[in-house]
Amino acid sequence: MNISITKTTCPKEKPASNTLGFGKFFTDHMFMMDYSKDQGWYNARIIPFGNLSLHPASTVLHYGSEIFEGLKAYRRADGKVQLFRPMENIRRMNTSAERLCLPQIPEEDMLEALTAFVSLEQDWTPSDPGTSLYLRPYMFGNDETLGVHAVHNATFIIIASPVGSYYKEGINPVKIMIEDQDVRAVRGGTGYAKCGGNYAASNRAGERAAQMGYSQVLWLDGVERKYIEEVGAMNVMFKINGEIVTPALTGSILPGITRKSCIEVLKKEGYKVSERLLSVQELADALAAGTLEEAWGCGTAAVVSPIGELCYQGTKYVINNGEIGKITQTLYDTLTGIQWGKLEDSFGWTYPID
Ligand SMILES: *Cc1c(COP(=O)(O)O)cnc(C)c1O
């Protein structure tokens, strides 16, 4: 793939590491390429970061044809920058594209776009503990018509944002509300695709939970509202009576790369991990019996997020005295150790950038 590079003439000042937060600052450039049904992907380019110009009828603005990915570049102690399992994000992007009738990107082209872009922007990767350069590849339908059909024109972009440590004041367990009204996804829908529409549909429950002092919602399945699916925009895991349980990927759950990595780490350490249906009743019974030993969410942003309290139909349950559990801590230490290059990567998950 031929990528043209136009460098900015006015590079921005890099923000101080303690002001970063999440997704507030953006680097100097962005990667962009266009697709048309006749030409395929064309005009791959890295250009100065700036606003887009869209036709007012552009598909994405009306019918929500949008998918995205989220991964991070990490600064190692030796100064080098590395990615974590980028091929997993690349494959998932194409799976999402297939579901929304957006075009496929050849895996080697997406990897080339990602590495060329990160290589150019790598100075933006902060180095303080817990900080990273968040990468946001995304694609949207960009036909200039109100007609409803599979898109004929699309745009693929990668932007990057230096982000702060998720845990500035140590890993504090969060309070989660089990949502029994709104649902995030149903089987046959778009739950397994990383698409913007899933997020739009989940905001209402998130706002309601926030008003009641909860940081995220735990979603139940969309048909019976009986089985546990995900927590906010993270996958979820529990330790019940010694067994580590995470909901099976039934089609309405996003197949997280952190989820997959947690399972692989736990299996390697000799734990038994069950991917199965887990009903909210089983969870409530375990909470009442005191056999729910640990609960945590997992995703790229937080790595793992311990759950200290669950609220279901008005009843509050405290988990592990509201403290982070042993397995949650092990997963955090192992994954962050590999990501920031402090632990040996015996899985072959890291991908250094030149
Ligand atoms: C991105 C995402 C996750 C976590 O996936 P990772 O690959 O681990 O970052 C979980 N659930 C939803 C709904 C997501 O969008």
The ligand as an SDF file (V2000), in Angstrom:
LIG
                    3D

 15 15  0  0  0  0  0  0  0  0999 V2000
  -14.5030   -2.5520   23.1920 C   0  0  0  0  0  0  0  0  0  0  0  0
  -15.5100   -3.2030   24.0460 C   0  0  0  0  0  0  0  0  0  0  0  0
  -15.1750   -4.1680   25.0130 C   0  0  0  0  0  0  0  0  0  0  0  0
  -13.7540   -4.5200   25.3970 C   0  0  0  0  0  0  0  0  0  0  0  0
  -12.9800   -4.9720   24.3410 O   0  0  0  0  0  0  0  0  0  0  0  0
  -11.3850   -4.8960   24.4380 P   0  0  0  0  0  0  0  0  0  0  0  0
  -10.9380   -5.4570   23.1400 O   0  0  0  0  0  0  0  0  0  0  0  0
  -10.9820   -5.7410   25.5810 O   0  0  0  0  0  0  0  0  0  0  0  0
  -11.0150   -3.4770   24.6390 O   0  0  0  0  0  0  0  0  0  0  0  0
  -16.2140   -4.7950   25.7070 C   0  0  0  0  0  0  0  0  0  0  0  0
  -17.4950   -4.4810   25.4730 N   0  0  0  0  0  0  0  0  0  0  0  0
  -17.8430   -3.5370   24.5740 C   0  0  0  0  0  0  0  0  0  0  0  0
  -19.2880   -3.2370   24.3660 C   0  0  0  0  0  0  0  0  0  0  0  0
  -16.8750   -2.8690   23.8360 C   0  0  0  0  0  0  0  0  0  0  0  0
  -17.2320   -1.9420   22.9520 O   0  0  0  0  0  0  0  0  0  0  0  0
  1  2  1  0
  2  3  1  0
  2 14  2  0
  3  4  1  0
  3 10  2  0
  4  5  1  0
  5  6  1  0
  6  7  2  0
  6  8  1  0
  6  9  1  0
 10 11  1  0
 11 12  2  0
 12 13  1  0
 12 14  1  0
 14 15  1  0
M  END
$$$$
